[in-house]
Amino acid sequence: MHSVRKPLPVPRASGGRAAGAVRGDRHRRAARLRAAATAVVLALGAAACSSPGGARSAGPGGRGVEDAPQVPPVLRLIGDGSTADTGDQPRQPAARRLHPGERPPQFVVFSWDGAVQDDRRLLSYVREFGERDGAAMTYFVSGVSLLPAAHADRYAPPRHPRGTSDTGLPADPATVAGTVAQMRLAWADGSEIGTYFNGHFCGQDAGAPVDGAAADDADGPDSASGGWTSAEWAAEIRQAADLTRQWKTGTGLSAADPLPFDYAKAVVGGRPPCLTDPAGLPAAAVAAGFRYLADPTPQPQVWPTRSGGLWRFPLQEVPVPGRDTETPASDQGFLSVQSGTPVAGAQDPQQNAVWQEQMHDGLMAGFERAYRGNRAPLVVASHLESWNGGAYLKAVEDTVRDVCGRPDVRCVSFKQLADWLDAQDPEVLDRLRGLDVGQAPRGGWAALMRPSPSPTAAGEGAAGTPGGSASAATPAGAVRPDGR
């Protein structure tokens, strides 16, 4: 059974209503019907995916547990004690190669940009519903989110004045302490901490030289494009690591518990800002030991690729119910087609419940299209913001609840998805990439995933002749989300 859901925290300065107060009767009825229809499946999923004693099993995607995650004891403090070695991360699935003919799981990744625990308490809200419904998530944390404003000059952004950031800096050490406390619990529950880098500078502003000085772009794109060079991205990555490793410095929180991981080992990817794919970033990411980049540029819902030593996990386009269009599977994507921008958009509180349901149903349509079709991982990106009365946070919460206990579904972090992909036969991954959006394999999964014939066996017969077979890698026609 699900625990009683808490109302969405309301930002002190927003004046908006909690999202729980704006849920329409139609959405509540739909939620009850979905819960009733899946109750047996969820119960079986809980039994299959839970370990004795109530702890979640090694495979994510099981139902949540009542006990709070337990942070392992410190084995070794690192640096000024801001981080620590506590051994292997708890609740990590064992990645294994698919058996011949086996259908791949349906992966779903829920990620959060700019994760911070301020007075709105949205990070704890999201972490708790992820824990409750068995979803390992990825939290992208900016280095400057752990830097009090009084010590802003410790950050030196490329091509910008020292101590500046487009997202601002925490006003006091209490925000840093709250963020660290939630990061500890998220990591202990099996979720991933990734990087959101630091300054979040966008467009031309990202490439504007300080005081009009010319920048040396010999190793990267021209500065007029707003793109940083590889060396500048390396500096940004290094500073994000340093600020996280030294969050106790300047906060006066020397007695606080450390982050329970070695940053150099735990942080293996990040999401660049501003819906861009910076040309100078990949080389710097590889040099820093990253394994993936979560590209913020939207792409069709197909299996991911690996290039230049990095897995690329882009935003994905999903249907917008009631409209003949698709939008990125993100709060910003649905915000853009519903009301514009958080600042200049059309704010209509009466629409919040409708917009919440539309995003939820759009995410579910994208999920069903993949689940019944090509099984491409569904990537959902969100911000810790109460835009439109919290409609988008609640839509993601409902989606987490509705998908993470279903058969063959694994709600994982980007790191866990990369682990699984690394364990697979490259030829099998190539076959999966041959499936288009919503496309199921011709002849079923057993046909697509059967082992390739040996060269000798392949020469004994041609396709369509005795002893021959059709190509196992040939996909079939599209499968609609409604199953037709």
C-alpha positions in Angstrom: 0.0 0.0 0.0 1.0 3.6 -0.6 1.7 5.8 2.3 -0.4 8.9 2.8 0.9 11.5 0.4 2.0 14.8 1.9 0.8 18.1 0.2 3.4 19.8 -2.0 5.3 22.4 0.0 4.4 25.9 -1.1 7.2 28.4 -1.8 7.1 31.3 0.8 7.4 33.9 -1.9 5.1 32.4 -4.5 1.7 33.1 -3.0 0.5 30.0 -4.9 -1.6 27.1 -3.7 -0.2 23.7 -2.9 -0.6 21.4 -5.9 -2.6 19.0 -3.7 -5.3 21.7 -3.3 -5.8 22.1 -7.0 -6.2 18.5 -8.1 -9.5 18.1 -10.0 -12.1 15.5 -9.2 -11.5 14.0 -12.7 -7.8 13.4 -11.9 -8.5 11.9 -8.5 -11.0 9.5 -10.1 -8.5 8.6 -12.7 -5.8 8.0 -10.1 -8.1 5.8 -8.1 -9.0 3.7 -11.2 -5.3 3.4 -12.1 -4.5 2.3 -8.6 -7.3 -0.2 -8.5 -6.3 -1.7 -11.9 -2.7 -2.2 -10.9 -3.1 -3.1 -7.2 -2.5 -6.8 -7.8 0.5 -6.2 -10.1 2.0 -3.8 -7.7 1.6 -6.1 -4.8 3.3 -8.9 -6.7 6.0 -6.5 -7.8 6.6 -5.6 -4.2 6.9 -9.2 -3.1 9.2 -10.0 -6.0 11.5 -7.0 -5.6 11.7 -6.7 -1.8 14.3 -8.3 0.4 13.5 -9.8 3.8 13.2 -7.3 6.5 11.7 -4.6 4.2 14.9 -3.4 2.5 14.7 -2.8 -1.2 16.3 -5.4 -3.3 19.4 -4.9 -5.5 17.2 -4.3 -8.5 15.5 -0.8 -8.6 11.9 -0.6 -9.6 10.4 -2.4 -6.6 7.9 -0.7 -4.3 9.2 1.7 -1.7 10.0 0.8 1.9 9.0 2.2 5.2 12.4 2.4 6.8 14.5 5.5 6.1 17.8 4.9 4.2 20.7 4.3 6.5 24.0 6.1 5.7 26.9 3.8 6.1 29.6 4.6 8.7 32.6 6.7 7.7 35.7 4.7 6.8 37.9 7.6 5.9 37.4 11.4 5.9 38.5 13.2 2.8 40.0 16.7 2.7 38.4 19.0 5.2 35.9 16.4 6.1 33.2 17.6 3.7 33.2 14.2 2.0 34.1 10.7 3.2 34.7 7.1 2.0 31.9 4.9 3.3 32.5 2.0 1.0 30.2 0.8 -1.8 27.0 2.7 -2.4 23.9 0.9 -1.0 21.0 -0.4 -3.0 22.8 -0.7 -6.4 21.6 -3.3 -8.9 23.9 -5.9 -10.4 24.2 -5.2 -14.1 24.1 -8.4 -16.1 24.2 -9.2 -19.9 20.9 -10.1 -21.4 20.4 -13.8 -22.2 19.9 -14.8 -25.8 16.3 -14.1 -26.8 15.6 -12.1 -23.6 13.5 -8.9 -23.8 15.3 -5.9 -22.4 13.8 -4.2 -19.3 12.0 -0.9 -19.6 14.2 1.7 -18.0 12.9 5.0 -16.7 15.2 7.7 -15.5 13.8 10.6 -13.4 16.4 13.4 -13.0 16.4 16.7 -11.2 18.3 19.8 -12.3 19.8 22.2 -9.8 18.9 20.1 -6.7 18.9 22.2 -3.6 17.1 22.2 -0.3 16.0 25.7 0.5 13.1 27.0 2.5 10.6 25.5 0.1 11.8 21.9 1.0 11.2 20.6 -2.5 14.3 18.4 -2.6 13.1 16.4 0.5 9.7 16.2 -1.0 10.9 14.6 -4.2 13.4 12.4 -2.5 10.7 11.0 -0.2 8.3 10.1 -3.0 11.1 8.5 -5.0 12.0 6.4 -1.9 8.4 5.5 -1.3 7.8 4.2 -4.8 11.1 2.5 -5.4 12.7 4.9 -7.9 16.4 5.5 -7.9 16.8 9.0 -9.3 19.6 11.3 -10.5 20.1 14.6 -8.7 22.2 17.2 -10.6 23.8 19.4 -7.9 25.6 22.7 -8.8 28.8 23.3 -7.0 27.7 26.9 -6.2 24.7 25.4 -4.4 27.1 24.4 -1.7 28.8 27.8 -1.6 27.4 30.4 0.8 27.0 33.9 -0.7 29.4 35.3 1.8 32.2 33.3 0.1 31.1 33.7 -3.5 34.5 34.9 -4.6 35.8 31.3 -4.3 34.1 30.6 -7.6 35.9 31.9 -10.7 33.7 31.3 -13.8 35.2 31.3 -17.2 34.8 34.7 -18.9 32.8 36.1 -16.1 33.5 38.1 -13.0 34.5 36.1 -9.9 31.7 35.2 -7.6 28.9 35.5 -10.2 26.3 32.9 -11.2 23.1 33.1 -13.3 21.3 31.0 -10.7 22.5 32.9 -7.7 24.2 31.5 -4.6 22.8 30.2 -1.3 22.0 33.1 1.1 23.2 31.3 4.2 24.9 28.1 5.5 21.5 26.7 6.5 20.7 26.1 2.8 24.0 24.3 2.3 23.4 22.2 5.4 19.9 21.2 4.2 21.1 20.3 0.7 23.9 18.2 2.1 21.5 16.4 4.5 19.2 15.5 1.6 22.1 14.4 -0.6 23.3 12.0 2.1 19.9 10.4 2.3 19.4 10.2 -1.5 22.8 8.5 -1.9 22.1 6.1 0.9 18.8 5.2 -0.8 20.6 4.3 -4.0 20.1 7.5 -6.0 22.9 9.2 -7.9 24.5 12.6 -7.3 25.6 14.1 -10.6 26.9 17.6 -11.5 25.0 20.6 -12.8 28.4 22.3 -13.0 28.2 25.9 -11.6 27.4 29.2 -13.2 24.6 28.1 -15.6 25.5 30.8 -18.1 23.5 30.7 -21.3 23.7 31.9 -24.9 26.0 34.8 -25.9 26.5 35.6 -22.2 28.4 32.3 -21.8 31.0 33.4 -24.2 31.3 37.1 -23.5 34.9 37.9 -22.4 35.3 39.6 -19.1 35.9 43.4 -19.6 35.8 42.9 -23.3 39.1 41.0 -23.4 39.5 38.5 -26.2 39.4 34.8 -25.2 41.7 32.1 -26.6 39.5 29.6 -28.3 42.2 27.6 -30.0 41.0 24.4 -28.5 37.3 24.9 -28.8 34.5 26.7 -30.6 34.5 30.4 -31.5 33.6 32.7 -28.6 30.9 34.4 -30.7 28.9 31.2 -30.4 28.7 31.4 -26.6 30.6 28.2 -26.3 33.4 27.6 -23.8 36.6 25.8 -24.8 37.6 22.4 -23.5 40.0 24.1 -21.1 37.3 26.3 -19.7 34.9 23.4 -19.2 37.7 21.6 -17.5 38.0 24.5 -15.1 34.2 24.5 -14.5 34.2 20.8 -13.8 37.2 21.1 -11.4 35.6 23.9 -9.5 32.3 22.0 -9.1 34.3 19.2 -7.6 36.3 21.5 -5.3 33.3 23.3 -4.0 31.6 20.0 -3.2 34.7 18.6 -1.5 35.0 21.8 0.6 31.5 22.8 1.5 32.5 22.9 5.2 35.0 25.6 4.4 33.4 28.9 5.1 30.1 27.6 6.4 31.1 27.1 10.0 29.5 23.6 9.9 32.7 21.7 10.7 30.8 19.3 13.0 28.2 18.4 10.4 28.1 14.9 8.8 30.1 14.6 5.6 28.7 13.6 2.2 29.2 9.8 2.3 31.1 9.4 -1.0 34.3 10.1 -2.7 33.4 12.7 -5.3 36.1 11.5 -7.8 34.5 8.0 -7.8 30.8 8.9 -7.3 30.2 11.7 -9.8 30.4 10.2 -13.3 28.2 12.5 -15.3 26.3 15.7 -15.5 23.8 17.8 -17.4 25.0 21.0 -19.2 22.7 24.0 -18.9 20.5 26.0 -21.3 19.2 23.3 -23.7 22.6 23.2 -25.4 25.1 20.6 -26.2 28.4 22.4 -25.8 31.1 21.4 -28.2 33.9 22.0 -25.7 32.4 19.9 -23.0 32.8 16.2 -24.1 36.6 16.2 -24.2 36.7 17.9 -20.7 34.1 15.4 -19.4 36.2 12.4 -20.6 39.3 13.8 -19.1 37.5 14.2 -15.8 36.5 10.5 -15.8 32.8 11.0 -16.7 30.9 8.2 -18.2 27.9 10.1 -19.6 26.4 13.4 -20.4 22.7 14.0 -20.0 22.2 16.2 -23.1 19.5 18.8 -22.6 18.6 18.8 -26.3 15.4 16.9 -27.2 15.6 13.9 -29.5 13.2 11.0 -30.5 12.5 8.3 -28.1 15.1 5.7 -29.2 18.0 3.8 -27.6 21.0 5.9 -26.6 24.4 5.9 -28.2 27.9 6.1 -27.0 30.4 8.4 -28.7 33.8 9.8 -27.8 33.9 7.6 -24.7 30.6 9.0 -23.3 27.1 7.7 -23.2 24.7 10.4 -24.4 21.4 10.5 -22.6 19.3 13.2 -24.3 15.9 14.6 -23.3 13.1 12.7 -25.2 10.1 13.9 -27.0 6.7 12.6 -25.8 3.1 13.3 -27.0 1.2 16.2 -25.7 -2.4 14.8 -25.1 -5.0 16.8 -27.0 -2.5 18.3 -29.4 -0.9 17.1 -32.5 2.6 17.7 -31.3 5.3 16.3 -29.0 7.4 18.1 -26.4 10.5 17.2 -24.3 9.7 15.0 -21.4 10.4 17.7 -18.9 8.6 20.4 -16.8 10.0 23.1 -19.1 8.8 21.2 -22.2 5.2 21.1 -21.0 5.4 24.6 -19.5 6.4 25.9 -22.9 3.3 24.5 -24.7 0.9 25.3 -21.8 1.7 28.7 -20.5 5.0 30.0 -21.8 7.7 30.8 -19.2 7.6 31.0 -15.4 8.2 34.8 -15.6 6.4 36.0 -18.7 3.9 33.2 -19.3 0.1 33.1 -18.9 -0.4 32.2 -15.2 -3.9 30.8 -14.7 -4.4 28.9 -11.4 -7.6 27.4 -12.7 -5.6 25.5 -15.3 -3.1 24.0 -12.9 -5.0 20.7 -12.4 -5.5 20.4 -16.2 -1.9 21.0 -16.9 -0.8 18.5 -14.3 -3.0 15.8 -15.8 -1.8 16.7 -19.3 1.8 16.3 -18.4 1.2 13.1 -16.5 -0.8 11.6 -19.4 1.9 12.7 -21.9 4.6 11.0 -19.8 2.5 7.9 -19.6 1.9 7.9 -23.4 5.6 8.1 -23.9 6.2 5.3 -21.4 3.5 3.0 -23.0 4.9 3.7 -26.4 8.3 2.4 -25.4 7.0 -0.3 -23.0 4.9 -1.9 -25.8 7.4 -1.0 -28.5 11.1 -0.5 -28.7 11.7 -0.5 -24.9 14.0 2.6 -25.3 14.7 4.1 -21.9 12.4 7.0 -21.0 14.3 10.0 -19.6 12.3 12.6 -17.6 14.0 15.9 -16.6 12.6 18.3 -14.0 13.5 21.2 -11.9 12.8 21.7 -8.2 10.3 24.5 -8.9 6.6 24.9 -8.1 5.7 26.3 -11.5 2.0 26.6 -12.2 1.1 25.7 -8.6 3.4 22.6 -8.5 1.6 21.0 -11.5 4.7 19.5 -12.9 6.1 18.2 -9.7 2.9 16.4 -9.0 2.7 15.1 -12.5 6.1 13.5 -12.1 5.2 12.1 -8.7 2.1 10.5 -10.2 4.1 9.0 -13.0 6.7 7.6 -10.6 3.9 5.9 -8.7 2.2 4.6 -11.8 5.2 3.1 -13.6 7.9 2.0 -11.1 6.2 -1.1 -9.9 5.1 -2.5 -13.2 6.6 -5.8 -14.6 10.0 -5.4 -16.3 10.2 -1.8 -15.4 13.3 -0.4 -13.7 13.4 3.2 -12.4 17.1 3.8 -12.3 19.7 6.6 -12.2 21.8 7.5 -15.2 24.8 5.8 -13.7 22.8 2.6 -13.2 21.6 2.8 -16.8 25.2 3.3 -18.0 26.3 0.3 -15.9 23.6 -1.9 -17.7 24.5 -0.6 -21.1 28.2 -1.3 -20.5 27.4 -4.9 -19.6 25.6 -5.6 -22.9 26.9 -7.2 -26.1 27.6 -4.2 -28.5 25.9 -6.1 -31.3 22.7 -6.4 -29.2 22.8 -2.7 -28.5 23.1 -2.0 -32.3 20.0 -4.1 -32.9 18.1 -2.1 -30.3 19.2 1.1 -31.9 17.7 -0.1 -35.1 14.2 0.1 -33.7 12.4 3.4 -34.4 10.1 5.3 -32.0 7.4 3.0 -30.7 8.6 0.1 -32.9 8.5 -3.5 -31.8 10.8 -6.1 -33.3 9.5 -8.2 -36.2 8.9 -11.7 -35.0 9.1 -10.7 -31.4 12.0 -10.1 -29.0 13.2 -13.7 -29.2 13.8 -13.2 -32.9 15.6 -9.9 -32.5 17.8 -11.0 -29.6 18.8 -14.4 -30.8 22.5 -15.0 -31.1 24.1 -14.2 -34.4 24.9 -17.3 -36.4 28.5 -18.3 -36.7 30.2 -17.6 -40.1 30.0 -21.3 -40.9 26.4 -21.7 -40.0 25.5 -18.5 -41.9 27.0 -19.9 -45.1 24.8 -23.0 -44.9 21.6 -21.4 -46.0 20.3 -18.0 -47.0 17.2 -16.3 -45.6 14.1 -17.8 -46.9 15.7 -21.1 -47.9 16.0 -24.4 -46.0 18.5 -23.9 -43.3 18.4 -20.1 -43.6 16.7 -17.5 -41.5 15.5 -14.0 -41.8 17.7 -11.3 -40.3 17.2 -11.1 -36.5 17.9 -7.4 -36.5 15.1 -6.4 -38.8 12.5 -4.3 -36.8 8.7 -4.4 -37.2 6.1 -1.8 -37.7 5.2 0.9 -35.1 3.2 0.0 -32.0 0.8 2.7 -30.9 0.6 3.7 -27.2 -3.0 2.3 -27.1 -1.7 -1.1 -28.4 -3.3 -1.0 -31.8 
